[in-house]
Amino acid sequence: SQRMVHDHPVSELQSVTMRTSLSINPAGVPVADLIDVARHAESTGFDRVFWYDHLSGVSLGGRGPHHVWSVLAALAASISTIGIGSLVANVTTRPAVDIALAAATLQDVSGGRFVLGLGAGASGPDIYAAEMAMFGLDAERAPRRRARVSETIGFFRALWRGDEHFAGEWCRFDGVRDVAVPSP
């Protein structure tokens, strides 16, 4: 009989490639240093580097991080082979259209190496919710935040496939045409 691992034949598992990514804590770190870290990650075999999307450093243990899309553009222009990504773009603090256009732009700037990670934010006593309160942003309960992520994904799909209309609770468009679309 064939040897199985988690209900898969061993021969199938031998073709699996492991990818390694580096998540960089940006709290209080100058962008030039972050670029150096990304270059080192690229030269030592990492597959991707990810940048946090936070508004302040309160949950990261240091001074506030720089703007996620600006730093990712700098990383895309500074490294040439590994992927870059958002970890994670918060749909509660970023308008869906901003995320959509940033993703399309970063996909172009990076030559197709951008990975969009989306998140729902936090609420309650969670340390990640503190930055929401600091800026007067609603920290809705988890089911509502998850619904917002789902709706935002629907918004992206409709926008990027060329639909002219989308109507949701948190994001919408009407009569839209000629917007940037990520490729692939």
RADADA-V654244 format. One record per residue. RES is the residue in three letters. PSI is psi as a letter, one per 40 degrees, with the letter a starting at -180 (999 if undefined). D_FIRST is the distance of its C-alpha to the first C-alpha in whole Angstrom. Layout:
# RADADA-V654244
res->(RES RES)
psi->(PSI PSI)
d_first->(D_FIRST D_FIRST)
This chain:
# RADADA-V654244
res->(SER GLN ARG MET VAL HIS ASP HIS PRO VAL SER GLU LEU GLN SER VAL THR MET ARG THR SER LEU SER ILE ASN PRO ALA GLY VAL PRO VAL ALA ASP LEU ILE ASP VAL ALA ARG HIS ALA GLU SER THR GLY PHE ASP ARG VAL PHE TRP TYR ASP HIS LEU SER GLY VAL SER LEU GLY GLY ARG GLY PRO HIS HIS VAL TRP SER VAL LEU ALA ALA LEU ALA ALA SER ILE SER THR ILE GLY ILE GLY SER LEU VAL ALA ASN VAL THR THR ARG PRO ALA VAL ASP ILE ALA LEU ALA ALA ALA THR LEU GLN ASP VAL SER GLY GLY ARG PHE VAL LEU GLY LEU GLY ALA GLY ALA SER GLY PRO ASP ILE TYR ALA ALA GLU MET ALA MET PHE GLY LEU ASP ALA GLU ARG ALA PRO ARG ARG ARG ALA ARG VAL SER GLU THR ILE GLY PHE PHE ARG ALA LEU TRP ARG GLY ASP GLU HIS PHE ALA GLY GLU TRP CYS ARG PHE ASP GLY VAL ARG ASP VAL ALA VAL PRO SER PRO)
psi->(i i h i h f e h i d d d d e e h h h i h i h h h h e h e h i d d d d d d d d d d d d e e e i d i i i h i g i d i e d e e f a i i i i h d d d d d d d d d e d i e d i i i i h g i h h e d e h i d d d d d d d d d d d d d d e f e e h h h h i i e a i i a e h d e e d d d d d e f i h g i i d d d d d d d d d d d d d d d d d d e e e i e i h h a d d i i i h f i i f i h h i h 999)
d_first->(0 4 7 9 13 15 13 13 10 12 13 15 16 17 20 22 25 27 31 33 37 40 42 45 48 51 53 57 55 57 55 56 54 51 51 51 48 46 47 46 42 42 43 40 37 37 36 39 42 43 46 47 49 52 56 57 55 56 52 51 53 56 58 57 55 56 55 52 52 55 53 50 52 53 50 49 52 51 47 46 42 41 41 43 43 45 43 44 47 49 49 52 54 54 55 52 54 54 51 50 53 52 48 49 52 49 46 49 51 47 46 43 42 43 41 42 41 43 44 46 48 49 51 53 53 50 52 51 53 56 56 56 59 61 61 62 59 57 54 53 50 47 46 49 48 44 46 48 45 44 47 47 44 46 49 47 45 48 51 48 48 51 52 56 56 54 55 53 55 54 54 56 57 59 60 58 58 57 55 53 50 47 45 42)
